[in-house]
Amino acid sequence: MFDEKLMQVANKLVENCRNGNEMQGLDELYAENAQSYEAAEMEGGGPREFLGRQAIKDKHDFWNANFEMHSSSVDGPYLHGEDRFSVIYEMDTTNKMSGERFQMREVGVYSVQDGKIVKEEFYNAAP
């Protein structure tokens, strides 16, 4: 029904997120030239676009350094066609600089080619 490589990549990404192994997943699952697009500028004026696996890793490092995660959940993956899947993320976090605690929900849409994630796009729930 769905492409075997797509299912493997999607399931492994979700497993890594649930187990806190996102950085390992970046090395294993993402193409070197992968692209990441956030729904809006990151707090503090950070960019929305990250080009290349290293830039995506740097985005994760920024998040981990600036936000305390109280809880999170991952729902999915939801497969679409031969080359895409999505995941629903929910997070309860505190901005370490401002002390503001907030909850967020977003959908990540992932595009896969040759068994590697080549693009991720994040969509945030409207307030």
VEXBAMAR-949475 format. One record per atom (N, C-alpha, C): x negated, y negated, z negated; chain; residue number from 1; atom name; residue in one letter. Coordinates in Angstrom, 1 decimal, always signed. Layout:
! VEXBAMAR-949475
        X        Y        Z   vexmi   lumnu   ronu   marmar
        X        Y        Z       A     NUM     CA        A
...
! end
This chain:
! VEXBAMAR-949475
        X        Y        Z   vexmi   lumnu   ronu   marmar
     -0.8     +1.2     +0.0       A       1      N        M
     +0.0     +0.0     +0.0       A       1     CA        M
     -0.9     -1.3     +0.0       A       1      C        M
     -1.8     -1.4     -1.0       A       2      N        F
     -2.7     -2.6     -1.0       A       2     CA        F
     -4.1     -2.0     -0.8       A       2      C        F
     -4.9     -2.9     -0.3       A       3      N        D
     -6.3     -2.6     +0.0       A       3     CA        D
     -7.0     -2.1     -1.3       A       3      C        D
     -7.7     -1.0     -1.3       A       4      N        E
     -8.4     -0.5     -2.4       A       4     CA        E
     -9.4     -1.4     -3.0       A       4      C        E
    -10.2     -2.1     -2.2       A       5      N        K
    -11.2     -3.0     -2.7       A       5     CA        K
    -10.5     -4.2     -3.4       A       5      C        K
     -9.5     -4.7     -2.8       A       6      N        L
     -8.7     -5.8     -3.5       A       6     CA        L
     -8.2     -5.4     -4.8       A       6      C        L
     -7.7     -4.2     -5.0       A       7      N        M
     -7.2     -3.7     -6.3       A       7     CA        M
     -8.3     -3.6     -7.3       A       7      C        M
     -9.5     -3.0     -6.8       A       8      N        Q
    -10.6     -2.9     -7.7       A       8     CA        Q
    -11.1     -4.2     -8.2       A       8      C        Q
    -11.3     -5.2     -7.3       A       9      N        V
    -11.7     -6.5     -7.7       A       9     CA        V
    -10.8     -7.2     -8.7       A       9      C        V
     -9.5     -7.1     -8.3       A      10      N        A
     -8.4     -7.8     -9.2       A      10     CA        A
     -8.4     -7.1    -10.6       A      10      C        A
     -8.4     -5.8    -10.6       A      11      N        N
     -8.3     -5.2    -11.9       A      11     CA        N
     -9.6     -5.4    -12.8       A      11      C        N
    -10.7     -5.4    -12.1       A      12      N        K
    -12.0     -5.7    -12.8       A      12     CA        K
    -12.0     -7.1    -13.4       A      12      C        K
    -11.6     -8.1    -12.6       A      13      N        L
    -11.6     -9.5    -13.0       A      13     CA        L
    -10.7     -9.6    -14.3       A      13      C        L
     -9.5     -9.0    -14.2       A      14      N        V
     -8.6     -9.1    -15.4       A      14     CA        V
     -9.2     -8.4    -16.6       A      14      C        V
     -9.8     -7.2    -16.4       A      15      N        E
    -10.5     -6.5    -17.5       A      15     CA        E
    -11.5     -7.4    -18.1       A      15      C        E
    -12.4     -8.0    -17.3       A      16      N        N
    -13.5     -8.8    -17.8       A      16     CA        N
    -12.9    -10.0    -18.6       A      16      C        N
    -11.8    -10.6    -18.1       A      17      N        C
    -11.2    -11.8    -18.8       A      17     CA        C
    -10.7    -11.3    -20.2       A      17      C        C
    -10.0    -10.2    -20.2       A      18      N        R
     -9.5     -9.7    -21.5       A      18     CA        R
    -10.5     -9.3    -22.5       A      18      C        R
    -11.7     -8.9    -22.0       A      19      N        N
    -12.8     -8.4    -22.9       A      19     CA        N
    -13.8     -9.5    -23.1       A      19      C        N
    -13.6    -10.7    -22.6       A      20      N        G
    -14.6    -11.8    -22.8       A      20     CA        G
    -15.8    -11.6    -22.0       A      20      C        G
    -15.8    -10.9    -20.9       A      21      N        N
    -17.0    -10.7    -20.1       A      21     CA        N
    -16.9    -11.5    -18.8       A      21      C        N
    -16.4    -12.7    -18.8       A      22      N        E
    -16.2    -13.5    -17.6       A      22     CA        E
    -17.5    -13.7    -16.9       A      22      C        E
    -18.6    -14.0    -17.6       A      23      N        M
    -19.9    -14.2    -16.9       A      23     CA        M
    -20.4    -13.0    -16.2       A      23      C        M
    -20.2    -11.8    -16.8       A      24      N        Q
    -20.6    -10.6    -16.1       A      24     CA        Q
    -19.8    -10.4    -14.9       A      24      C        Q
    -18.5    -10.7    -14.9       A      25      N        G
    -17.6    -10.7    -13.8       A      25     CA        G
    -18.0    -11.6    -12.7       A      25      C        G
    -18.5    -12.8    -13.0       A      26      N        L
    -19.0    -13.7    -12.0       A      26     CA        L
    -20.2    -13.1    -11.2       A      26      C        L
    -21.1    -12.5    -11.9       A      27      N        D
    -22.2    -11.8    -11.2       A      27     CA        D
    -21.8    -10.7    -10.4       A      27      C        D
    -20.9     -9.9    -10.8       A      28      N        E
    -20.5     -8.7    -10.1       A      28     CA        E
    -19.4     -8.9     -9.0       A      28      C        E
    -18.5     -9.8     -9.3       A      29      N        L
    -17.3     -9.9     -8.4       A      29     CA        L
    -17.3    -11.0     -7.4       A      29      C        L
    -18.1    -12.1     -7.7       A      30      N        Y
    -18.1    -13.3     -6.8       A      30     CA        Y
    -19.2    -13.3     -5.8       A      30      C        Y
    -18.8    -13.8     -4.6       A      31      N        A
    -19.8    -14.0     -3.5       A      31     CA        A
    -20.7    -15.1     -3.9       A      31      C        A
    -21.9    -15.1     -3.4       A      32      N        E
    -22.8    -16.2     -3.7       A      32     CA        E
    -22.3    -17.6     -3.4       A      32      C        E
    -21.6    -17.6     -2.3       A      33      N        N
    -21.0    -18.9     -1.8       A      33     CA        N
    -19.6    -19.1     -2.2       A      33      C        N
    -19.1    -18.5     -3.2       A      34      N        A
    -17.7    -18.6     -3.7       A      34     CA        A
    -17.4    -20.1     -4.0       A      34      C        A
    -16.1    -20.4     -3.8       A      35      N        Q
    -15.6    -21.7     -4.1       A      35     CA        Q
    -14.5    -21.7     -5.2       A      35      C        Q
    -14.5    -22.7     -6.0       A      36      N        S
    -13.5    -22.8     -7.1       A      36     CA        S
    -12.9    -24.2     -7.1       A      36      C        S
    -11.6    -24.2     -7.2       A      37      N        Y
    -10.8    -25.5     -7.1       A      37     CA        Y
     -9.9    -25.6     -8.3       A      37      C        Y
    -10.1    -26.6     -9.1       A      38      N        E
     -9.2    -26.8    -10.3       A      38     CA        E
     -8.0    -27.6     -9.8       A      38      C        E
     -6.9    -27.6    -10.6       A      39      N        A
     -5.7    -28.3    -10.3       A      39     CA        A
     -5.9    -29.8    -10.4       A      39      C        A
     -6.7    -30.2    -11.3       A      40      N        A
     -7.0    -31.6    -11.6       A      40     CA        A
     -8.4    -31.8    -12.1       A      40      C        A
     -8.9    -33.0    -12.1       A      41      N        E
    -10.2    -33.3    -12.7       A      41     CA        E
    -10.3    -32.7    -14.1       A      41      C        E
    -11.4    -32.2    -14.4       A      42      N        M
    -11.6    -31.7    -15.8       A      42     CA        M
    -11.7    -32.9    -16.7       A      42      C        M
    -11.3    -32.6    -18.0       A      43      N        E
    -11.3    -33.7    -19.0       A      43     CA        E
    -12.7    -34.3    -19.1       A      43      C        E
    -12.8    -35.6    -19.1       A      44      N        G
    -14.1    -36.3    -19.1       A      44     CA        G
    -14.5    -36.6    -17.7       A      44      C        G
    -13.6    -36.4    -16.7       A      45      N        G
    -13.9    -36.9    -15.4       A      45     CA        G
    -14.7    -35.9    -14.5       A      45      C        G
    -14.8    -34.6    -15.0       A      46      N        G
    -15.5    -33.6    -14.2       A      46     CA        G
    -14.8    -33.4    -12.9       A      46      C        G
    -15.5    -32.7    -12.0       A      47      N        P
    -15.0    -32.5    -10.6       A      47     CA        P
    -13.9    -31.5    -10.6       A      47      C        P
    -13.2    -31.4     -9.5       A      48      N        R
    -12.2    -30.4     -9.2       A      48     CA        R
    -12.7    -29.2     -8.4       A      48      C        R
    -13.8    -29.5     -7.7       A      49      N        E
    -14.4    -28.6     -6.7       A      49     CA        E
    -15.7    -28.1     -7.2       A      49      C        E
    -15.9    -26.8     -7.1       A      50      N        F
    -17.2    -26.1     -7.5       A      50     CA        F
    -17.6    -25.2     -6.4       A      50      C        F
    -18.8    -25.5     -5.8       A      51      N        L
    -19.2    -24.7     -4.6       A      51     CA        L
    -20.4    -23.8     -5.0       A      51      C        L
    -20.2    -22.5     -4.8       A      52      N        G
    -21.3    -21.6     -5.1       A      52     CA        G
    -21.1    -20.9     -6.5       A      52      C        G
    -21.6    -19.7     -6.6       A      53      N        R
    -21.4    -18.9     -7.8       A      53     CA        R
    -22.1    -19.6     -9.0       A      53      C        R
    -23.2    -20.3     -8.8       A      54      N        Q
    -23.9    -20.9     -9.9       A      54     CA        Q
    -23.1    -22.1    -10.4       A      54      C        Q
    -22.5    -22.9     -9.5       A      55      N        A
    -21.6    -24.0     -9.9       A      55     CA        A
    -20.4    -23.5    -10.7       A      55      C        A
    -19.9    -22.4    -10.3       A      56      N        I
    -18.8    -21.8    -11.1       A      56     CA        I
    -19.2    -21.3    -12.5       A      56      C        I
    -20.4    -20.8    -12.5       A      57      N        K
    -21.0    -20.4    -13.8       A      57     CA        K
    -21.2    -21.6    -14.7       A      57      C        K
    -21.7    -22.7    -14.1       A      58      N        D
    -21.9    -24.0    -14.8       A      58     CA        D
    -20.6    -24.5    -15.4       A      58      C        D
    -19.5    -24.3    -14.6       A      59      N        K
    -18.1    -24.8    -15.0       A      59     CA        K
    -17.7    -24.0    -16.3       A      59      C        K
    -18.0    -22.7    -16.3       A      60      N        H
    -17.6    -21.8    -17.4       A      60     CA        H
    -18.5    -22.3    -18.6       A      60      C        H
    -19.8    -22.5    -18.4       A      61      N        D
    -20.6    -23.0    -19.5       A      61     CA        D
    -20.1    -24.3    -20.1       A      61      C        D
    -19.7    -25.2    -19.3       A      62      N        F
    -19.2    -26.5    -19.7       A      62     CA        F
    -17.9    -26.2    -20.6       A      62      C        F
    -17.0    -25.4    -20.1       A      63      N        W
    -15.8    -25.1    -20.8       A      63     CA        W
    -16.1    -24.5    -22.2       A      63      C        W
    -17.0    -23.5    -22.2       A      64      N        N
    -17.3    -22.9    -23.5       A      64     CA        N
    -18.0    -23.8    -24.5       A      64      C        N
    -18.8    -24.7    -24.0       A      65      N        A
    -19.5    -25.7    -24.8       A      65     CA        A
    -18.6    -26.8    -25.4       A      65      C        A
    -17.5    -27.1    -24.7       A      66      N        N
    -16.7    -28.2    -25.0       A      66     CA        N
    -15.3    -27.9    -25.6       A      66      C        N
    -14.9    -26.6    -25.5       A      67      N        F
    -13.6    -26.2    -26.0       A      67     CA        F
    -13.7    -25.0    -26.9       A      67      C        F
    -12.9    -25.0    -28.0       A      68      N        E
    -12.8    -23.9    -28.9       A      68     CA        E
    -11.6    -23.1    -28.5       A      68      C        E
    -11.7    -21.8    -28.2       A      69      N        M
    -10.6    -21.0    -27.8       A      69     CA        M
    -10.0    -20.3    -29.1       A      69      C        M
     -8.8    -20.6    -29.4       A      70      N        H
     -8.1    -20.0    -30.5       A      70     CA        H
     -7.5    -18.6    -30.1       A      70      C        H
     -6.8    -18.6    -29.0       A      71      N        S
     -6.3    -17.4    -28.4       A      71     CA        S
     -6.1    -17.6    -26.9       A      71      C        S
     -6.0    -16.4    -26.3       A      72      N        S
     -5.7    -16.5    -24.9       A      72     CA        S
     -5.1    -15.2    -24.4       A      72      C        S
     -4.4    -15.2    -23.3       A      73      N        S
     -3.8    -14.0    -22.8       A      73     CA        S
     -3.9    -14.1    -21.2       A      73      C        S
     -4.0    -12.9    -20.7       A      74      N        V
     -4.1    -12.7    -19.2       A      74     CA        V
     -3.0    -11.8    -18.8       A      74      C        V
     -2.3    -12.2    -17.8       A      75      N        D
     -1.2    -11.4    -17.2       A      75     CA        D
     -1.4    -11.2    -15.7       A      75      C        D
     -1.4     -9.9    -15.3       A      76      N        G
     -1.7     -9.6    -14.0       A      76     CA        G
     -2.7     -8.5    -13.9       A      76      C        G
     -3.2     -8.3    -12.7       A      77      N        P
     -3.1     -9.1    -11.5       A      77     CA        P
     -1.8     -8.8    -10.7       A      77      C        P
     -1.5     -9.8     -9.9       A      78      N        Y
     -0.4     -9.7     -8.9       A      78     CA        Y
     -1.0     -9.8     -7.5       A      78      C        Y
     -0.8     -8.7     -6.8       A      79      N        L
     -1.5     -8.6     -5.5       A      79     CA        L
     -0.6     -9.2     -4.4       A      79      C        L
     -1.3     -9.7     -3.4       A      80      N        H
     -0.6    -10.3     -2.2       A      80     CA        H
     -1.4    -10.0     -1.0       A      80      C        H
     -0.7     -9.2     -0.1       A      81      N        G
     -1.3     -8.8     +1.2       A      81     CA        G
     -2.6     -8.1     +1.0       A      81      C        G
     -3.5     -8.3     +2.0       A      82      N        E
     -4.8     -7.6     +2.0       A      82     CA        E
     -5.9     -8.2     +1.3       A      82      C        E
     -5.8     -9.5     +1.0       A      83      N        D
     -6.9    -10.3     +0.6       A      83     CA        D
     -6.7    -11.3     -0.6       A      83      C        D
     -5.6    -11.2     -1.2       A      84      N        R
     -5.4    -12.2     -2.3       A      84     CA        R
     -4.7    -11.6     -3.5       A      84      C        R
     -4.9    -12.2     -4.7       A      85      N        F
     -4.2    -11.8     -5.9       A      85     CA        F
     -4.2    -13.0     -6.8       A      85      C        F
     -3.3    -12.9     -7.8       A      86      N        S
     -3.2    -14.0     -8.8       A      86     CA        S
     -3.2    -13.4    -10.2       A      86      C        S
     -3.4    -14.3    -11.1       A      87      N        V
     -3.5    -14.0    -12.5       A      87     CA        V
     -2.9    -15.2    -13.3       A      87      C        V
     -2.1    -14.9    -14.3       A      88      N        I
     -1.5    -15.9    -15.1       A      88     CA        I
     -2.3    -16.0    -16.4       A      88      C        I
     -2.8    -17.2    -16.8       A      89      N        Y
     -3.6    -17.4    -18.0       A      89     CA        Y
     -2.9    -18.3    -18.9       A      89      C        Y
     -2.9    -17.9    -20.2       A      90      N        E
     -2.4    -18.8    -21.3       A      90     CA        E
     -3.5    -19.0    -22.3       A      90      C        E
     -3.7    -20.2    -22.8       A      91      N        M
     -4.7    -20.5    -23.7       A      91     CA        M
     -4.3    -21.5    -24.8       A      91      C        M
     -4.8    -21.3    -26.0       A      92      N        D
     -4.6    -22.2    -27.1       A      92     CA        D
     -6.0    -22.7    -27.4       A      92      C        D
     -6.3    -23.9    -27.2       A      93      N        T
     -7.7    -24.5    -27.3       A      93     CA        T
     -7.7    -25.8    -28.0       A      93      C        T
     -8.9    -26.1    -28.5       A      94      N        T
     -9.2    -27.4    -29.1       A      94     CA        T
    -10.4    -28.0    -28.4       A      94      C        T
    -10.2    -29.3    -27.9       A      95      N        N
    -11.3    -30.0    -27.4       A      95     CA        N
    -12.3    -30.4    -28.5       A      95      C        N
    -13.5    -29.9    -28.5       A      96      N        K
    -14.4    -30.1    -29.6       A      96     CA        K
    -14.8    -31.6    -29.8       A      96      C        K
    -14.8    -32.4    -28.7       A      97      N        M
    -15.1    -33.8    -28.9       A      97     CA        M
    -14.0    -34.6    -29.5       A      97      C        M
    -12.8    -34.4    -29.1       A      98      N        S
    -11.7    -35.2    -29.5       A      98     CA        S
    -10.9    -34.6    -30.7       A      98      C        S
    -11.1    -33.3    -30.9       A      99      N        G
    -10.4    -32.5    -31.9       A      99     CA        G
     -8.9    -32.2    -31.5       A      99      C        G
     -8.5    -32.6    -30.3       A     100      N        E
     -7.2    -32.4    -29.8       A     100     CA        E
     -6.9    -30.9    -29.5       A     100      C        E
     -5.9    -30.4    -30.1       A     101      N        R
     -5.5    -29.0    -29.8       A     101     CA        R
     -4.4    -29.0    -28.8       A     101      C        R
     -4.5    -28.1    -27.9       A     102      N        F
     -3.4    -28.0    -26.9       A     102     CA        F
     -3.3    -26.6    -26.3       A     102      C        F
     -2.1    -26.3    -25.8       A     103      N        Q
     -1.9    -25.1    -25.1       A     103     CA        Q
     -1.7    -25.3    -23.6       A     103      C        Q
     -2.2    -24.4    -22.9       A     104      N        M
     -2.1    -24.5    -21.4       A     104     CA        M
     -1.7    -23.2    -20.8       A     104      C        M
     -1.1    -23.3    -19.7       A     105      N        R
     -0.8    -22.1    -18.9       A     105     CA        R
     -1.1    -22.4    -17.4       A     105      C        R
     -1.8    -21.5    -16.8       A     106      N        E
     -2.2    -21.8    -15.4       A     106     CA        E
     -2.2    -20.5    -14.6       A     106      C        E
     -2.1    -20.6    -13.3       A     107      N        V
     -2.1    -19.5    -12.4       A     107     CA        V
     -3.4    -19.6    -11.6       A     107      C        V
     -4.2    -18.5    -11.6       A     108      N        G
     -5.4    -18.5    -10.7       A     108     CA        G
     -5.0    -17.6     -9.5       A     108      C        G
     -5.3    -18.2     -8.3       A     109      N        V
     -5.1    -17.5     -7.0       A     109     CA        V
     -6.5    -17.2     -6.5       A     109      C        V
     -6.8    -15.9     -6.2       A     110      N        Y
     -8.1    -15.5     -5.8       A     110     CA        Y
     -8.0    -14.9     -4.3       A     110      C        Y
     -9.0    -15.3     -3.5       A     111      N        S
     -9.1    -14.7     -2.2       A     111     CA        S
    -10.4    -13.8     -2.1       A     111      C        S
    -10.2    -12.7     -1.5       A     112      N        V
    -11.3    -11.7     -1.5       A     112     CA        V
    -11.6    -11.3     -0.1       A     112      C        V
    -13.0    -11.2     +0.2       A     113      N        Q
    -13.5    -10.8     +1.5       A     113     CA        Q
    -14.6     -9.8     +1.2       A     113      C        Q
    -14.6     -8.7     +1.9       A     114      N        D
    -15.7     -7.7     +1.8       A     114     CA        D
    -15.9     -7.3     +0.3       A     114      C        D
    -14.9     -7.2     -0.5       A     115      N        G
    -15.0     -6.8     -1.8       A     115     CA        G
    -15.5     -7.8     -2.8       A     115      C        G
    -15.6     -9.1     -2.4       A     116      N        K
    -16.1    -10.1     -3.3       A     116     CA        K
    -15.1    -11.3     -3.3       A     116      C        K
    -15.0    -11.9     -4.5       A     117      N        I
    -14.1    -13.1     -4.5       A     117     CA        I
    -14.9    -14.3     -3.8       A     117      C        I
    -14.2    -14.9     -2.9       A     118      N        V
    -14.8    -16.0     -2.1       A     118     CA        V
    -14.2    -17.3     -2.5       A     118      C        V
    -13.0    -17.3     -3.1       A     119      N        K
    -12.3    -18.5     -3.5       A     119     CA        K
    -11.4    -18.3     -4.6       A     119      C        K
    -11.3    -19.2     -5.5       A     120      N        E
    -10.4    -19.2     -6.6       A     120     CA        E
     -9.7    -20.6     -6.7       A     120      C        E
     -8.4    -20.6     -6.9       A     121      N        E
     -7.7    -21.9     -7.0       A     121     CA        E
     -6.8    -21.8     -8.2       A     121      C        E
     -6.8    -22.9     -9.0       A     122      N        F
     -6.0    -22.9    -10.3       A     122     CA        F
     -4.9    -23.9    -10.2       A     122      C        F
     -3.7    -23.4    -10.6       A     123      N        Y
     -2.5    -24.2    -10.6       A     123     CA        Y
     -2.0    -24.3    -12.1       A     123      C        Y
     -1.8    -25.5    -12.5       A     124      N        N
     -1.4    -25.8    -13.9       A     124     CA        N
     +0.1    -25.9    -14.0       A     124      C        N
     +0.7    -25.5    -15.1       A     125      N        A
     +2.1    -25.7    -15.3       A     125     CA        A
     +2.4    -27.2    -15.5       A     125      C        A
     +3.5    -27.6    -15.0       A     126      N        A
     +3.9    -29.1    -15.2       A     126     CA        A
     +4.2    -29.3    -16.7       A     126      C        A
     +3.8    -30.4    -17.2       A     127      N        P
     +4.1    -30.7    -18.6       A     127     CA        P
     +5.6    -31.0    -18.9       A     127      C        P
! end
